[in-house]
Amino acid sequence: MTNSAIPAIKLVSVSKLYPSKGVQALKDINLEIQEGEFFALLGANGAGKTTLINILTDLVTKTTGQVEIKGVNTDKDFVTAKTYLGVVPQEFNFGIFDSCLDICVTQAGYYGINREIAIPRAKQILTDLGLGGKLASPSRTLSGGMKRRLMIARSLMHNPQILILDEPTAGVDVQLRLGMWNYLQKINRENGVTILLTTHYLEEVEALCTRAAIIKDGEIVKLDTVKNLLHSADKESYIIEFVPTPLVAQAVTNTSKFELVVIDENSLEVEIGSKQTINDLIQYLTTQKITVKSLRPKGNRLETLFINILKK
């Protein structure tokens, strides 16, 4: 992440009211995303994530507030501001009979990039995203995962400094998701592209993002580094595989420090509180003469935190 004094994205007191529906979609949003950040925007369906993105991309008119993209006020000069943005929406919105290459080259043309430059650029980006063998294929023949990658390729044709991804891996299988993660990490790290990501796959946030905001009912209710968010989770569950001995039953009965729950004859479940550590657990198990074969998280700590916040 760079240390530019000008944020990549800045929202000041941004609100959105839909009077006809009586819905306050966004309420006084203040947010800065710095250049080079990989930033996550999290929230349940209807929380306001897509409305916020649509305001950033000028698809929705805000009711109040100010938006700046790379220091450019979008009310005064969105033509310039949009040149900094690459956008990957949730819905596929390209011609189903157009080839992958044509879709990307046409997109470049909207930004004044001539075909001599656009064609080799499109071929390179499509190849980098694993679509090098599909250059002439109509988009309708692609799988869902390939279409997602085509959307990313198209958004990068004008070399944007900011990439907005609205659930880019929805419906994509795990292997393809990992490939997309690697590519996004590469352009963020090597090219300094600022990335704003919305996703329901919270493991993506843990793997990719430095900071995250959680939005609920149109308000940002939590904003911090992903590391701090994880530390703020009240507890985390682990699965312990152990060498069976009669001493395990005694340790399970002793709940003075950790509450152990038997899953089967070879495994236990345990919860670790926010003031406890893995070392504390290992030391306790050692004192109880339990030989641990493996220890793994039961679930995603960020997901647990997210769910707890949404319940409040």
Contacts in CASP RR format, 6 or more apart in sequence:
PFRMAT RR
TARGET T0000
AUTHOR 0000-0000-0000
METHOD contacts of the structure
MODEL  1
MTNSAIPAIKLVSVSKLYPSKGVQALKDINLEIQEGEFFALLGANGAGKT
TLINILTDLVTKTTGQVEIKGVNTDKDFVTAKTYLGVVPQEFNFGIFDSC
LDICVTQAGYYGINREIAIPRAKQILTDLGLGGKLASPSRTLSGGMKRRL
MIARSLMHNPQILILDEPTAGVDVQLRLGMWNYLQKINRENGVTILLTTH
YLEEVEALCTRAAIIKDGEIVKLDTVKNLLHSADKESYIIEFVPTPLVAQ
AVTNTSKFELVVIDENSLEVEIGSKQTINDLIQYLTTQKITVKSLRPKGN
RLETLFINILKK
1 34 0 8 1.000
1 35 0 8 1.000
1 36 0 8 1.000
1 37 0 8 1.000
1 210 0 8 1.000
2 34 0 8 1.000
2 35 0 8 1.000
2 36 0 8 1.000
2 192 0 8 1.000
4 34 0 8 1.000
4 35 0 8 1.000
6 35 0 8 1.000
6 70 0 8 1.000
6 71 0 8 1.000
7 32 0 8 1.000
7 33 0 8 1.000
7 34 0 8 1.000
7 35 0 8 1.000
7 68 0 8 1.000
7 71 0 8 1.000
8 33 0 8 1.000
8 34 0 8 1.000
8 35 0 8 1.000
8 36 0 8 1.000
8 37 0 8 1.000
8 69 0 8 1.000
8 70 0 8 1.000
8 84 0 8 1.000
8 161 0 8 1.000
8 162 0 8 1.000
8 194 0 8 1.000
9 31 0 8 1.000
9 32 0 8 1.000
9 33 0 8 1.000
9 56 0 8 1.000
9 67 0 8 1.000
9 68 0 8 1.000
9 69 0 8 1.000
9 162 0 8 1.000
9 194 0 8 1.000
9 196 0 8 1.000
10 31 0 8 1.000
10 32 0 8 1.000
10 33 0 8 1.000
10 66 0 8 1.000
10 67 0 8 1.000
10 68 0 8 1.000
10 71 0 8 1.000
11 29 0 8 1.000
11 30 0 8 1.000
11 31 0 8 1.000
11 32 0 8 1.000
11 52 0 8 1.000
11 56 0 8 1.000
11 65 0 8 1.000
11 66 0 8 1.000
11 67 0 8 1.000
11 68 0 8 1.000
12 30 0 8 1.000
12 65 0 8 1.000
12 66 0 8 1.000
12 67 0 8 1.000
12 68 0 8 1.000
13 28 0 8 1.000
13 29 0 8 1.000
13 30 0 8 1.000
13 64 0 8 1.000
13 65 0 8 1.000
13 66 0 8 1.000
14 26 0 8 1.000
14 28 0 8 1.000
14 29 0 8 1.000
14 30 0 8 1.000
14 52 0 8 1.000
14 55 0 8 1.000
14 62 0 8 1.000
14 64 0 8 1.000
14 65 0 8 1.000
14 66 0 8 1.000
14 67 0 8 1.000
15 24 0 8 1.000
15 26 0 8 1.000
15 27 0 8 1.000
15 28 0 8 1.000
15 29 0 8 1.000
15 62 0 8 1.000
15 63 0 8 1.000
15 64 0 8 1.000
15 65 0 8 1.000
16 24 0 8 1.000
16 25 0 8 1.000
16 26 0 8 1.000
16 51 0 8 1.000
16 55 0 8 1.000
16 60 0 8 1.000
16 62 0 8 1.000
16 63 0 8 1.000
17 23 0 8 1.000
17 24 0 8 1.000
17 25 0 8 1.000
17 63 0 8 1.000
18 24 0 8 1.000
18 25 0 8 1.000
24 218 0 8 1.000
25 48 0 8 1.000
25 51 0 8 1.000
25 218 0 8 1.000
26 48 0 8 1.000
26 51 0 8 1.000
26 52 0 8 1.000
26 55 0 8 1.000
26 62 0 8 1.000
26 218 0 8 1.000
26 219 0 8 1.000
27 217 0 8 1.000
27 218 0 8 1.000
27 219 0 8 1.000
28 219 0 8 1.000
29 52 0 8 1.000
29 218 0 8 1.000
29 219 0 8 1.000
29 220 0 8 1.000
30 220 0 8 1.000
31 213 0 8 1.000
31 220 0 8 1.000
31 223 0 8 1.000
33 39 0 8 1.000
33 194 0 8 1.000
33 196 0 8 1.000
33 211 0 8 1.000
34 194 0 8 1.000
35 161 0 8 1.000
35 192 0 8 1.000
35 194 0 8 1.000
36 188 0 8 1.000
36 192 0 8 1.000
36 193 0 8 1.000
36 194 0 8 1.000
36 195 0 8 1.000
37 194 0 8 1.000
37 195 0 8 1.000
37 210 0 8 1.000
37 211 0 8 1.000
38 184 0 8 1.000
38 185 0 8 1.000
38 188 0 8 1.000
38 194 0 8 1.000
38 195 0 8 1.000
38 197 0 8 1.000
38 208 0 8 1.000
38 209 0 8 1.000
38 210 0 8 1.000
39 194 0 8 1.000
39 195 0 8 1.000
39 196 0 8 1.000
39 197 0 8 1.000
39 209 0 8 1.000
39 210 0 8 1.000
39 211 0 8 1.000
39 212 0 8 1.000
39 213 0 8 1.000
40 197 0 8 1.000
40 198 0 8 1.000
40 199 0 8 1.000
40 204 0 8 1.000
40 205 0 8 1.000
40 208 0 8 1.000
40 209 0 8 1.000
40 211 0 8 1.000
40 212 0 8 1.000
40 213 0 8 1.000
40 226 0 8 1.000
41 49 0 8 1.000
41 52 0 8 1.000
41 53 0 8 1.000
41 196 0 8 1.000
41 197 0 8 1.000
41 198 0 8 1.000
41 212 0 8 1.000
41 213 0 8 1.000
41 215 0 8 1.000
42 49 0 8 1.000
42 198 0 8 1.000
42 199 0 8 1.000
42 202 0 8 1.000
42 205 0 8 1.000
42 212 0 8 1.000
42 213 0 8 1.000
42 214 0 8 1.000
42 215 0 8 1.000
42 306 0 8 1.000
43 49 0 8 1.000
43 198 0 8 1.000
43 214 0 8 1.000
43 215 0 8 1.000
43 216 0 8 1.000
43 306 0 8 1.000
43 310 0 8 1.000
44 216 0 8 1.000
44 310 0 8 1.000
47 215 0 8 1.000
47 216 0 8 1.000
47 217 0 8 1.000
47 218 0 8 1.000
48 215 0 8 1.000
48 218 0 8 1.000
49 166 0 8 1.000
49 198 0 8 1.000
49 215 0 8 1.000
50 90 0 8 1.000
50 166 0 8 1.000
50 198 0 8 1.000
51 60 0 8 1.000
51 218 0 8 1.000
52 215 0 8 1.000
53 87 0 8 1.000
53 164 0 8 1.000
53 166 0 8 1.000
53 196 0 8 1.000
53 198 0 8 1.000
54 60 0 8 1.000
55 61 0 8 1.000
55 62 0 8 1.000
55 67 0 8 1.000
56 67 0 8 1.000
56 69 0 8 1.000
56 74 0 8 1.000
56 85 0 8 1.000
56 164 0 8 1.000
56 196 0 8 1.000
57 82 0 8 1.000
57 85 0 8 1.000
57 87 0 8 1.000
57 164 0 8 1.000
58 74 0 8 1.000
58 78 0 8 1.000
58 82 0 8 1.000
66 73 0 8 1.000
66 75 0 8 1.000
67 73 0 8 1.000
67 74 0 8 1.000
67 75 0 8 1.000
68 74 0 8 1.000
68 81 0 8 1.000
69 81 0 8 1.000
69 82 0 8 1.000
69 84 0 8 1.000
69 85 0 8 1.000
69 162 0 8 1.000
70 81 0 8 1.000
70 84 0 8 1.000
70 161 0 8 1.000
70 162 0 8 1.000
72 80 0 8 1.000
72 81 0 8 1.000
72 84 0 8 1.000
73 81 0 8 1.000
74 81 0 8 1.000
83 111 0 8 1.000
83 158 0 8 1.000
83 160 0 8 1.000
84 160 0 8 1.000
84 161 0 8 1.000
84 162 0 8 1.000
85 160 0 8 1.000
85 162 0 8 1.000
85 163 0 8 1.000
85 164 0 8 1.000
86 155 0 8 1.000
86 156 0 8 1.000
86 158 0 8 1.000
86 160 0 8 1.000
86 162 0 8 1.000
86 163 0 8 1.000
86 164 0 8 1.000
87 155 0 8 1.000
87 163 0 8 1.000
87 164 0 8 1.000
87 166 0 8 1.000
88 148 0 8 1.000
88 151 0 8 1.000
88 152 0 8 1.000
88 155 0 8 1.000
88 163 0 8 1.000
88 164 0 8 1.000
88 165 0 8 1.000
88 166 0 8 1.000
88 168 0 8 1.000
89 151 0 8 1.000
89 166 0 8 1.000
90 166 0 8 1.000
90 167 0 8 1.000
90 170 0 8 1.000
92 139 0 8 1.000
92 147 0 8 1.000
92 151 0 8 1.000
94 103 0 8 1.000
94 139 0 8 1.000
94 150 0 8 1.000
94 151 0 8 1.000
94 154 0 8 1.000
95 103 0 8 1.000
95 139 0 8 1.000
96 138 0 8 1.000
96 139 0 8 1.000
96 140 0 8 1.000
97 138 0 8 1.000
97 139 0 8 1.000
97 140 0 8 1.000
98 106 0 8 1.000
98 138 0 8 1.000
98 139 0 8 1.000
99 135 0 8 1.000
99 136 0 8 1.000
99 137 0 8 1.000
99 138 0 8 1.000
99 139 0 8 1.000
100 126 0 8 1.000
100 131 0 8 1.000
100 134 0 8 1.000
100 135 0 8 1.000
100 136 0 8 1.000
100 137 0 8 1.000
100 139 0 8 1.000
100 142 0 8 1.000
100 150 0 8 1.000
100 153 0 8 1.000
101 119 0 8 1.000
101 122 0 8 1.000
101 123 0 8 1.000
101 126 0 8 1.000
101 135 0 8 1.000
101 136 0 8 1.000
103 139 0 8 1.000
103 150 0 8 1.000
103 154 0 8 1.000
104 118 0 8 1.000
104 121 0 8 1.000
104 122 0 8 1.000
104 125 0 8 1.000
104 126 0 8 1.000
104 150 0 8 1.000
104 153 0 8 1.000
104 154 0 8 1.000
104 157 0 8 1.000
105 115 0 8 1.000
105 118 0 8 1.000
105 119 0 8 1.000
105 122 0 8 1.000
105 157 0 8 1.000
107 154 0 8 1.000
107 155 0 8 1.000
107 157 0 8 1.000
107 158 0 8 1.000
108 117 0 8 1.000
108 118 0 8 1.000
108 121 0 8 1.000
108 122 0 8 1.000
108 157 0 8 1.000
108 158 0 8 1.000
109 118 0 8 1.000
110 158 0 8 1.000
111 157 0 8 1.000
111 158 0 8 1.000
113 121 0 8 1.000
113 157 0 8 1.000
113 158 0 8 1.000
118 157 0 8 1.000
121 157 0 8 1.000
122 135 0 8 1.000
122 153 0 8 1.000
122 157 0 8 1.000
123 132 0 8 1.000
123 135 0 8 1.000
125 153 0 8 1.000
125 156 0 8 1.000
125 157 0 8 1.000
126 132 0 8 1.000
126 134 0 8 1.000
126 135 0 8 1.000
126 150 0 8 1.000
126 153 0 8 1.000
127 133 0 8 1.000
128 183 0 8 1.000
129 149 0 8 1.000
129 150 0 8 1.000
129 152 0 8 1.000
129 153 0 8 1.000
129 180 0 8 1.000
129 183 0 8 1.000
130 149 0 8 1.000
131 146 0 8 1.000
131 149 0 8 1.000
131 150 0 8 1.000
131 153 0 8 1.000
134 142 0 8 1.000
134 146 0 8 1.000
139 147 0 8 1.000
139 150 0 8 1.000
142 150 0 8 1.000
144 171 0 8 1.000
144 172 0 8 1.000
145 171 0 8 1.000
145 172 0 8 1.000
145 173 0 8 1.000
145 176 0 8 1.000
148 168 0 8 1.000
148 169 0 8 1.000
148 170 0 8 1.000
148 171 0 8 1.000
148 172 0 8 1.000
148 176 0 8 1.000
148 180 0 8 1.000
149 176 0 8 1.000
149 180 0 8 1.000
151 168 0 8 1.000
152 165 0 8 1.000
152 168 0 8 1.000
152 180 0 8 1.000
152 183 0 8 1.000
152 184 0 8 1.000
155 163 0 8 1.000
156 163 0 8 1.000
156 187 0 8 1.000
160 193 0 8 1.000
161 192 0 8 1.000
161 193 0 8 1.000
161 194 0 8 1.000
162 193 0 8 1.000
162 194 0 8 1.000
162 195 0 8 1.000
162 196 0 8 1.000
163 184 0 8 1.000
163 187 0 8 1.000
163 193 0 8 1.000
163 194 0 8 1.000
163 195 0 8 1.000
163 196 0 8 1.000
164 195 0 8 1.000
164 196 0 8 1.000
165 184 0 8 1.000
165 195 0 8 1.000
165 196 0 8 1.000
165 197 0 8 1.000
165 198 0 8 1.000
165 199 0 8 1.000
166 198 0 8 1.000
167 198 0 8 1.000
167 199 0 8 1.000
167 200 0 8 1.000
168 180 0 8 1.000
168 197 0 8 1.000
168 199 0 8 1.000
169 176 0 8 1.000
169 177 0 8 1.000
169 180 0 8 1.000
169 199 0 8 1.000
169 201 0 8 1.000
169 204 0 8 1.000
170 200 0 8 1.000
172 180 0 8 1.000
177 201 0 8 1.000
177 204 0 8 1.000
181 204 0 8 1.000
181 207 0 8 1.000
181 208 0 8 1.000
184 195 0 8 1.000
184 208 0 8 1.000
185 208 0 8 1.000
187 193 0 8 1.000
187 195 0 8 1.000
188 194 0 8 1.000
188 195 0 8 1.000
195 208 0 8 1.000
197 204 0 8 1.000
197 205 0 8 1.000
197 208 0 8 1.000
197 209 0 8 1.000
199 205 0 8 1.000
202 300 0 8 1.000
202 302 0 8 1.000
202 303 0 8 1.000
202 306 0 8 1.000
203 300 0 8 1.000
205 212 0 8 1.000
205 226 0 8 1.000
205 302 0 8 1.000
206 226 0 8 1.000
206 230 0 8 1.000
206 300 0 8 1.000
206 301 0 8 1.000
206 302 0 8 1.000
209 226 0 8 1.000
210 225 0 8 1.000
210 226 0 8 1.000
211 223 0 8 1.000
211 224 0 8 1.000
211 225 0 8 1.000
211 226 0 8 1.000
212 222 0 8 1.000
212 223 0 8 1.000
212 224 0 8 1.000
212 225 0 8 1.000
212 226 0 8 1.000
212 229 0 8 1.000
212 302 0 8 1.000
213 220 0 8 1.000
213 222 0 8 1.000
213 223 0 8 1.000
214 220 0 8 1.000
214 221 0 8 1.000
214 222 0 8 1.000
214 223 0 8 1.000
214 306 0 8 1.000
214 309 0 8 1.000
215 221 0 8 1.000
216 309 0 8 1.000
216 310 0 8 1.000
221 309 0 8 1.000
222 229 0 8 1.000
222 309 0 8 1.000
224 232 0 8 1.000
226 302 0 8 1.000
229 302 0 8 1.000
229 305 0 8 1.000
230 301 0 8 1.000
230 302 0 8 1.000
230 305 0 8 1.000
231 274 0 8 1.000
232 274 0 8 1.000
232 305 0 8 1.000
233 274 0 8 1.000
233 301 0 8 1.000
233 302 0 8 1.000
233 304 0 8 1.000
233 305 0 8 1.000
233 308 0 8 1.000
234 273 0 8 1.000
234 274 0 8 1.000
234 308 0 8 1.000
235 271 0 8 1.000
235 272 0 8 1.000
235 273 0 8 1.000
235 274 0 8 1.000
235 304 0 8 1.000
236 271 0 8 1.000
236 272 0 8 1.000
236 273 0 8 1.000
236 297 0 8 1.000
236 298 0 8 1.000
236 299 0 8 1.000
236 301 0 8 1.000
236 304 0 8 1.000
237 269 0 8 1.000
237 270 0 8 1.000
237 271 0 8 1.000
237 272 0 8 1.000
237 297 0 8 1.000
237 298 0 8 1.000
237 299 0 8 1.000
238 269 0 8 1.000
238 270 0 8 1.000
238 271 0 8 1.000
238 272 0 8 1.000
238 278 0 8 1.000
238 281 0 8 1.000
238 295 0 8 1.000
238 296 0 8 1.000
238 297 0 8 1.000
238 298 0 8 1.000
239 263 0 8 1.000
239 267 0 8 1.000
239 268 0 8 1.000
239 269 0 8 1.000
239 295 0 8 1.000
239 296 0 8 1.000
239 297 0 8 1.000
239 298 0 8 1.000
240 260 0 8 1.000
240 267 0 8 1.000
240 268 0 8 1.000
240 269 0 8 1.000
240 270 0 8 1.000
240 285 0 8 1.000
240 290 0 8 1.000
240 292 0 8 1.000
240 294 0 8 1.000
240 295 0 8 1.000
241 266 0 8 1.000
241 267 0 8 1.000
241 292 0 8 1.000
241 293 0 8 1.000
241 294 0 8 1.000
241 295 0 8 1.000
242 248 0 8 1.000
242 266 0 8 1.000
242 267 0 8 1.000
242 268 0 8 1.000
242 285 0 8 1.000
242 290 0 8 1.000
242 291 0 8 1.000
242 292 0 8 1.000
242 293 0 8 1.000
243 290 0 8 1.000
243 291 0 8 1.000
243 293 0 8 1.000
244 265 0 8 1.000
244 266 0 8 1.000
245 289 0 8 1.000
245 290 0 8 1.000
245 291 0 8 1.000
247 288 0 8 1.000
247 289 0 8 1.000
247 290 0 8 1.000
248 262 0 8 1.000
248 268 0 8 1.000
248 290 0 8 1.000
250 288 0 8 1.000
251 260 0 8 1.000
251 285 0 8 1.000
251 288 0 8 1.000
251 290 0 8 1.000
252 260 0 8 1.000
252 261 0 8 1.000
252 262 0 8 1.000
252 268 0 8 1.000
254 288 0 8 1.000
257 280 0 8 1.000
257 284 0 8 1.000
258 270 0 8 1.000
258 271 0 8 1.000
258 272 0 8 1.000
258 276 0 8 1.000
258 281 0 8 1.000
258 284 0 8 1.000
259 270 0 8 1.000
259 271 0 8 1.000
260 268 0 8 1.000
260 269 0 8 1.000
260 270 0 8 1.000
261 268 0 8 1.000
261 269 0 8 1.000
261 270 0 8 1.000
262 268 0 8 1.000
263 269 0 8 1.000
269 298 0 8 1.000
270 281 0 8 1.000
272 278 0 8 1.000
272 280 0 8 1.000
272 281 0 8 1.000
278 295 0 8 1.000
281 295 0 8 1.000
282 292 0 8 1.000
282 295 0 8 1.000
285 292 0 8 1.000
END
